[in-house]
Each structure stands twice: as structure tokens, then as C-alpha cells.
């Protein structure tokens, strides 16, 4: 880490002031804890004295004594330590305000603490004065309506501080940044002037290197970095859906999770932690978002991927589902099952089942014409509601026999309808009718507006028939084992085809839950009901299929709030049918609202942001994102073959890890197969890891993965190793994949191709030096 020489007197004064404030706050917290311990001892002694007094008191005096005892117990049972900031990290920002010639210091943290000699710590989510920090910059005059008065003055100091393990390690002011070096000495952080990545466009020079020296620096509290627009969104109307749109790195997820903390603060009963949920697209984001939620004291909020959540919900509500989820479902099968036309097929499925049921009526329920007609005609009702009406109609039509025989007949009829409802609501069996019936599959294709093809039908049929087939072990369970032995000594019960038999696709869960709702008119079964949430955050909502959003919408409590974050430019899943954000709101069953657009990217430098915008080409947003920091230009290298690229990567990465041991690096291939091949070549590089399933470790090192797994994540350095003409084609889905990979980079991006670059990145505009970010 490089500094800029000796600290000036002004530098020393700023550091000394911040260290003094931290010491005062920590001393105040310590003193308060000690006082509370003393108070607890006094309360305990007082309670013991009251008990002794009650044992000998007169009956008339007991009510007053019991009342005092209950008061003392309440004081003991409450947890006063919860109301204190963490001594190891009590706050994250400091501002100094001057009003009418008088200066005062205010510290921003997550818990209000007023027992300090000089500066109070305020909860940034709730205290009105915190608005000044987010809406004004140092040196600006402010005017804010605070409780009981109009505050007018000047922000004379505005600093972001990082306290780690009780020690001040980083101070950011508008002019300079101060950091403690490895010897625990304060230095001026001089890393805004970033070194360039060696190696120009189209070169394969052995001087190619990666690393800017920026990795491993202390990170300020995210709340301190919220800009005025992000801060405004936190305070949006509680009862209106909040739709946050923006490019990669603009803080959508950060705002959404901070809003969750804000709502919980406003109303802990309505927005109790166990009634809130966060849905994210990838397992890696579960870890990162969980870390942020814990910093916001939301340890009990459920955070999960949609795939994990929907599997759990379906198994809780629907009987007889296969235990194993198949992990290698073909892409066309996934696309088919996630298409909204499948929901249209529900009507045809139910119509066929009703026709069969009418035939059963004719055989088993004499004189049931009126009930059968009602069952067929009332298509405005759910099937379960039609059955209930048909049952009442038939019972009322029974002839006036003697009371005993009529009651017996009614009991038989009720049992018949009870069994009928049970069979018709067994949607696990309907799964077979939907996906292994060619006629039904043709119906789905017919209503897909040309988005599904006839050729997909054979793929879905082949996959489904194998899936619904019994495993060899089940087929041969009643046969002597010796008779199953084949010429190679293996058993027929160990056939390889069994890998698919008896499994279920993760896409089936939403289909079955929606089919149950279509039939029953409710999101509950005899096993239970969908859990209801009072606040839901859906991150990257554009990646969910319409039926998946339908299911989530059914879990919203009537009094619920919802925050939806997304970016259509990152819609990389070809199996997703994304129409518009208005449609997304409709599918969730919430009120249509205007989108809030975040246009400033805080993750990537200006060169990286500019490159990622250009990559989108004709599907790019009209306005490019604004980057707040400059950085190294994007580096382009074109190698002749795999061997040459592997040698250069090995050398560059080894040097980087030795020079910057705290760096996080991602090599992001388009396909996981490519990532695996690269890992096999680079496995001897220090700290290299292969990530095939989203299980990122979030520690220094090199992680090799594919673009489908990295959404929402960030790394110091990113390498795209396969930006070649035969990998990234000039089509929207490939442009989005490359955009997602590029925008994971914080400091530096290296784009590599072989033989010939992808047409997406051809052209002088990709190799020209981009303009610096605004100051």
C-alpha cells in the first residue's frame, strides 16, 4: 500500500478528532453497561426484599406488594443491552453541523445512543436529522423540517468512517482518504490514481498483468454510501409496491434490504422478522444478502433462492411428490415448463376431467343431469367450488324417501363427492397428464404465440416418460436378485437410466402449486397453506417465470408491502418469459406503480461501466449509467490457442496473488464446461477454486465459474476468458451474459478471445480510452 508521504497538520487533526470521538462513544457504552449491571443488582435485591415482605404481610397489603414485584420483574426481564450500539463498531459516519455560529457533531449508526460527552449516535433509519447527511454534501447549506423546528445551517464536515474490531481503520472525507497500513500507521490513501492494465487491444504480450493495488481495503458501512435518491426510496409510502430498476452495481439490492430494516423499525409487529422474506436469484447472493441483513440486525428474516423456497412450499402442500429433484433438465424442457401457455392448458385439463366426471355421474348418480350441467357450465368458478354446488344440487334433488333411507343415501353421495374431490385435487397425478400426453403438449404449443415449437414436444415427452417410469429397483423388487444378474455381473436394478426415473424437475413445483390454485381457488391443501408474508423483497424479478411470480403473489398478506428490484438488461435466462414491468406487477397481484430508476453505478469504474453498456448494443438502455470513479481501462487480449492463453493466465494470476494476497478474482466463462476446463489447467495457481454450483467462499482468491451464477456478486478483478466469435454470438441473450460478467468487476476487467474476438466487442469504440468519470 502506497501513501503520499507525511501527513499534514490538518490530516493529523482530522484523524485525532475521529479517534477521540470513537473513544468517547466506546467509553460511554462501557459506562452505561456497568451502570445497568449495578441497577440490575439493585433491582434483584429489591425484588428479594419484596418477596420477604410479602411472606409476612397482611392480606390487605398483598396487592400493592405484588404490583411492585411485577414491576421489578419486568425491569429484570427486559434486555437493555439490545438498545446499545456494538462497542466494536458503534457507528459508520460523522457529520458536523453549524447553526447560528454553533457547531455540533452527530454520529450515524444503527442504534441511537445519547450518553456521550460530545457527539450523540443516532439511528440513521429513524432520526430526522439523518436526512441532512444523505441529502447534503460538505460545505452545503441545508434547510430541513425537523420535529418542532426548521433547521437551517451548513454542513461543515461529512465523513464516512470504518471501525473494525473496535479500532478506527479508515476515514473518507470529500478531499482525502486515510487508511491504516500494515504497520498500523495512518497514511493518506493515494489509490484514486489507478495504474493501467498492461497489454493493449489484440496483443498477447508476456507483459500482460492484472492488479491495481486496490483490493483488500477496509469497506465502509453500506448505509453511509446511500445517495439522496436511494435514501428517498427507503422512505417511500409503506403500502405502495416499490419497484426499483437499475443497472448492475447501482445499489438496488442494498436499497431493498435497507428498506426492509426501515419497515421493521417503523412497525415491529406488522413487519416482524419471521413474517418477511428475501428472494434472490443465486445461492451466492443468499450469503451476501444474509451478511448485510445481519449487519442491519435482521437475523431472523428468511433469505432464500426461489428454487429452494418453491421446493419447500410444494412439498409442504402437495402429497406424493418425488423426493429427488433432477439437476440436468434439458434447456428446451425447462423453457417449455416455465412458459405461461402451460397455465392455459389448465383449462383444457380440467375440461377433460369434468367430461370424465360427468360420465361417472351417469353411472353412479341416477338423476344427476342438473348437477352434471352445473359442473360443466359454471366455468367462472374453480373446480372445487363447482363440485360443492353440484353436490348440494344433487342432494336437494333426491326424492322424498323416508328419513332413514334418505340420510343413508345422502351419506353415500357425500362419500362419493369426498373421494372425487380428493382425486381431482391430487395435482401430483396431473403432472403426468400435463407433460406425458402429446395432445396436451400440442395444446400448450398452440397457445404459446409461436414461442414454443412442435420440435420441443418430443423432447418433453422423452424426458417426462423416463421421469415417470419406475426405477429398476422398483420394477424388479419382487424378482429374485440372482435372476437380475447380467453377463457383466451387474444387476438390472442398477441401470444407468435410473438417474432420471422417479425424479421431479424444479420447474414443476410452481406449475403444480398454480394448478392446485386453479382447481381449488385457494392456496391451501389438507397438508397446509402457503405461508403469508407482510413484506417481501424480490431481487432480479425479471428472471422469474410468470407462474413463479403468481405463486409469490399468493403469499402476500392483505396488509403486505413488497419491494421489487430488477434490470431487464440482466435477464439472461432464455427460459424466462419477460414482457414488461407492468406485467410483472400484475402477475404478483399488486398495484401498478411507476418505476424508480437508479442510474449511478457504484461498483464498477467508468471504463468498465462504459464497456458493459456498449456490449448491450441495440438492447442497451437509452442512457448510459453514470460511474462515480475512474479506473484502469478495460484490457483486451487475443490469443492463438488454449495453450498460449493458459500460460499467460497462469503467469498473470500467480503474480497477482503474490502481490495482492487479499484480492478477489473471478474468471467468468459463458458455460460451466469451459470453466471446468480452465480450472483443470489453472489448478496449480495459488488460491484457485472451481465453483460449479454457486457455492462461493467470499474470501481472497480466484474463483472460476460461469456467468449464470454471478448475478448480484462483485469481485476486485474479473477475467472473461472466452469472448470469441464462436462463443458470444451477436444475439440478445449473449449480449446480456457478457454484460453480467463484465459488471461484476470493481477495479479491473480483462477480456480475452481466441483466434477472433466476438462480434459483440469488435469495433474501435471498444478499444478507445473512455472518458474519465466526473469528479
KAPEZI-V525705 format. One record per helix or strand of 3 or more residues. SS is the DSSP state (hx for helix, st for strand). FROM is the first residue (numbers start at 1). TO is the last residue. If there is no record, write none. Layout:
{{SS	FROM	TO} {SS	FROM	TO}}
This chain:
{{hx	9	56} {hx	59	77} {hx	80	83} {st	93	99} {st	102	109} {st	120	123} {hx	130	135} {st	141	146} {st	149	164} {st	167	172} {st	177	180} {st	186	188} {hx	222	225} {hx	228	234} {st	242	246} {hx	252	266} {hx	273	275} {st	276	280} {hx	283	295} {st	302	305} {hx	306	317} {st	324	326} {hx	331	338} {hx	341	364} {hx	369	377} {hx	383	397} {hx	403	424} {hx	427	435} {hx	438	446} {hx	454	468} {hx	472	475} {hx	481	484} {hx	492	494} {hx	496	499} {st	503	505} {hx	507	520} {st	533	538} {hx	541	543} {hx	546	554} {st	556	566} {hx	568	570} {hx	581	588} {st	596	598} {hx	606	619} {st	635	639} {hx	642	659} {st	664	669} {hx	672	682} {st	688	690} {st	701	706} {hx	707	709} {st	715	720} {hx	732	742} {st	745	754} {hx	759	761} {hx	764	766}}
